[in-house]
Amino acid sequence: MQALTRLTEPFGITHTGVAAADVLGRARAAIEARLADGFDDGMQFTFKNPQRSTDPGQAVRDAQSVFVAARPYLLAEPDTPVGPAGRVARYAWVDHYAPLREGLWAVARRLRADGYKAVPFADDNSIVDREIAHRAGIGWFGKNANLLLPGAGSWFVLGCVVTTAPLPVALAPVDDGCGTCRRCLDACPTGAIVAPGVIDGARCLAWVLQKPGIIPAHLREAVGDRLYGCDDCQSVCPPTVHFGQRFIASSTGEQPTAWLPVLQLLRGTDEEVLAAWGRWYLADRDPRWIRRNALIVLGNTGRGNTAGAASAPAEVRAVLADYLAHHDPVLRAHAVWAARRLGCHDLMPLSDPDPDVQHELQAR
């Protein structure tokens, strides 16, 4: 095990462990319960096929054990840009999964050289990596459903290598370290953590900002300046706050993208918008969902520090005017909300042929 761990160290991996390749019964029951309650909200990933994602043996036939690795992704926060900007969740600032995968492949190659099957998985719907990591003794499940590493917190990406090698497994999971703390539940901007470890996907902003469709009106103000993801439940977690700085991510050579300029996204061509979005998840790779998010951020931040019904800067008003006349009714609907929120009532049309846009126009 120590020899395998040493293979991962050049790739910034700081924590490793091993779990038996048994069926993840607890995770399977939890996924099925979330599906029954509708908390998946149409999310796919490990919800798509619980029988597969909770059975390492379906990932690798005759699997005996699973090697697990955690790589920190905490970086110093860049300065906030001038003008309306959309915030990006920390894990997505740079691609931390690329070096994690390299470390996992180093382990897999060693195991294959020894005659075993070995397949790496990271950010993959084939396996519930948090459950595997819990079984491997790397951490416990926080009330925000993130894996918390003792003395380190939750700013980590996870991956694993499923193998037929009989590696020595952890003797017991890590004990719960949350106790009576409920700061993550209280800090969630939409109340999406409905019970310890239970997330309602329909209210979780990390999912709301990824899924297609119109963002429900009651969630838009809570979106704030978030363009992609949400870190709030981790940012208030005591172990993460107190110990996270112990494990700063090693450089990937990539410039962190913590913010994206909203007006630039809204003015750009589809090709420019997709280039700015890069590797991040986007439903159907359709830039309309980026523009939708950007309009919500603009509605929440476009006024700056000024006040008054017509106080939005001229460049903001010009962009809103363009989107109020956009050919896409989804974007017109969100533009109506943003214009109303910024006091730009004079820009809005009296009516619209699309029922969703008309509903927004009639809202108060």
N, C-alpha and C positions, 0 to 999 in steps of 0.2 A: 504493500500500500504506500509506504513512504517513497519508494522508487517512482510510482505513478504520480504522486503529489509533486515530486521534484520536477517532473516533466511539464507540469502546468505553470510553474512559477514564472518562467520568462514571459508569459502572456498576461500577467497581472492578476492571476487567480490567487486568492488569499485563503479560501476555505474549501476543503474537500471532505468527502465521506463516502460510505458505501452502504447500500440497503439491499436486502434480499429482493429478488425479482418476482415477488409474489403479487397476486391481484391486490389492488389498492381498494379494499372493501370500503373503508371509511369515506374515501374520496368519491367512490362510485355512488354510495348512498347519498352523499351531499349533493352531487350533481343531479341525481334523479329527483331529489327534493326541490332543488332550485327550479328544475324544469317543470315540475308539477305546480309550483307556486307562480310560475311565469316570470321568475326573476332573471332568467336568461335574456329576456326582451329581444329574442331573435338572434342573439349572439351565437356564433358558431364555435370556432376554436375547439377546446376540449369538451364543450357541450355537444358538439355535433355527433360524436359516436362514443358515448361513455364506456361501452364494452371494450373498445380499443384503447382509449386514452387512459384507462385505469388498469391495463394489463400489459406489463412489459414483455410478456411472452408472445404477444401479438406483434410487437415491434421487432423482436428477435426470437426466432424459434429456439426452444430449449434454453432460454436465458436463465442464468443462475444468480446473477447479481447486477447491480447498477451503481456505477461510479458517478458521484455527483460533485459538481464544482460551482462555486460562487465567485463572481468577479464584481468588485465595487464599481459604482458609476458616479459617485459624488465628485463634483468638480466645483471650483470657485465660480460664483455667479458673475457673468459679465455685466457691465453697466447697462442700465435700461436706456434704450434709444430715445431720441427726441421724436415726438409725434405719436399718433396712434400706432400701437404695436401689439401683436398677439404673443402671449406667453406660451412656451413649449415645456412640457413635462421634462424633468431632469433626465430620465432614462434615455430620452430621444435626442439629447443635445449632440451627441456623437454616437457612432455605431459601436457600442460596447460588445455586441454579440459577435462581431467579426473576430476579435482576439480571443473571446471565450471559445468560439468554435475551433480556432487554431489549437488552443490548449487541449480541447476534447479530442481533436484528431491526433494529437501527439500521443495521448493515452491509447486511443483506438489502434493506432499503428503498432504500438508496443504489444498490445494484447494479441493482435493478429499475427505478429511475428512469433509469438509464443504458441500459436496454433489455435487460438480461440476466435469465435465470431465476436465482433464488436462494432456497434453502430452509434455514432454521436447524435444527440438531439439537443437543439437549443431554440427557444421561441417557436416550438413546433407543436401542432395539435395532436401528435401521436402519443403524448404522455403528459400527465399532470406533474410537472417537475417540482412544484412546491411540496406536494405530498411525498414524493420520493426524497426530497431534501430533508423533510421532517423525519422521515423514517431513518435517514442516514445520520441523524444526530447533528445536523448543521444548525437547526433553529426550531423555534416554535411558531405556531400560528397566532398572530396578533388578532385583536378584535376587528381590525380593518382588513382581515383576510390575507395580509402580507406575511411572508416569512420573516421573522425577526431573529437575527443571529446574536447570541450572547456576547455582550461587550462590543457590539458592532452596529446593531440596528438593521434597517431594511433597505438601504440604498445599494442593492445588489441585483445583478442579473444572474439567472440560474441556467444550468445545462447539465446534461448527463450522458453517460456512455452505457448502453445496455449491452451486456456481454454474457457469453456462456462460461466465462472464467469464474471459478468459485472463490471470489475475493472475500476477505474477512469483513463481515457486516457489523454495523453499530449494535452495541448490546441493548441500548434503550434510547428512545427519543429524548430530546431536551425538554426539561420541565417548563411549564407555562411561566412566563415572566411578567405577564400583564397585571396580575392581581386584580384589584378593584378599579384600576385606572380605566377611564372611558373617554379620554380626551379626543381620540379619533372619532368616536361617535358624535360627540358634541361639536367638533370642528367641521364635519362634512357640510359643505354649503347647501346641500339639497336634502339632507337626512337620508342618504342612500344606504347607510349602514343600519339596517332595520333591526338587527340583533347582533351580538358578538359573532363575528366571522361570517355574517350573512349580508350580502350586498344585493340590493335591488338594481339590476342593470338599467332599468328605465329611468332611474334617478342619478346614476353614477355618471358624472360629467366626462370621465375618461371614455366611456362608451357612447354617451349622447353625442359627443363631438366627432365620433367616428362613423356612426351609423347613418345611412341615407335617410332622406325625408325631411319634413319640416320639424325644427326644434320646438317642442311645446312652449307656449308663451310663459308658463309659470316657472320655467327653468332659465329663461334667457338672461334675466338680471343676474342670476347666480353664476352664469358663465363668466361674467366679469371680463377680464382681459385674456382669458384662456383661449388659445387657438387649437392646441393639441394636448390632450391629457390633463391630469389634475394630480397635484402632489399634496393636497392639504392634509389628508389623513396621516401621511408620513411626516410632514413638516412639524406636527405638534406632538409626535410620539416621543416620550421621554428617552427610551433607549436609543432611538435614532438620533435625536437632538444631542444627547449627551456623549454618545460614543461614535457617531457616524464619522466625525472628523479624524478618527484614528485610521480610517481606511479611505484615503483619497485615491481616486482612479488614476492608474498610470496612463501616460499619454498614448493616444492612438495616432497622433500626427494630424488629426482632423481638427479644424477650427470649430469650437462649440457653437451651435445655433440655439440660443436660448430665447430669442425673439425673432419675429418676422414682421416687417413693416406692412401694416394693413392696407394703406392706400396703394402701395405698390402692387400688392396681390390683387386688389380690386381693379386696378388699371391695366394689369398685364395681360398678354395673350395667354391662351390655354397652354401653349408650350412653355412660356416663361413661368406661369404659375406651377406647373408640374415640375419644372426644373428646381424651383425654390423648395417645393415639398419634398423632392428627392425620394428617399427610400421609405419614408413613413407610410403607414397603412392608409389607403384611400379607397373607399368602396367603388369598385368598377373603374378605378383610376380616372374618375370623373371630376374635373376641377370645379364643378358647380358646388360640391360640398365644401371645398376650401373657401370659395367665395361666400357661401352661406355663413360659415363660421366667422369669416372676416367681417361680414355685415353686423353680426351680433356684437363682436368686439368693438366695432366702430360705434354702434349705438351706445355702448357702455363707456367708451373712452373718448369719443370724438369731440366732445365739448371742451376738453382740457380743463383748465382752472377757471374758465369764464362762466358767466351766468346770464340768463335772459333767453327769451323765447326764440330769438333769431341769432344766437351767439355762436353757433357752430362756424368754424373757419370756412372761408370761401372754398378752399379745396375740398373740404368734407362735403359741403353742400353740392358742389359740382358732381362729385362721385355719387352721392345719393340721388341726384336728379337723373343721372344716367341709369341707375339701377331701378328707379321707379318706373322707367320706360323700357326695361330689359325684356327681351323676348321670352325669358324663362320665368314662369309664374312663381316658382319656388323662391327665386331670388327677388322678385318684385315683392312677395309677401314679407320677406325679412327686411327688405329696404323700407317698407311702410313702417314696420315696428321701429327700426333704427331712426327714421326721420321723425316719428312722433316722440321718441325718447329724447331726441336732441332739440325738440322744439321747432322743427322745420315743417310746420303744418302747411305753410304756403306752397311747399313743393309737391304735396300729395294730390293725386287726382281725386275727382269726386266719386268715380266708380271704376270698376275693372270687370272684364268678362269672366275672369277665373274666380270660382267660388272661394278658394282659399285666400286669394288677395282681397276679395270683397269682404270676407270675414275680418281680415286685419284692418281694413279701412273703417269698418263699423265698430271695432273694439274701442274701449275707453280705458 
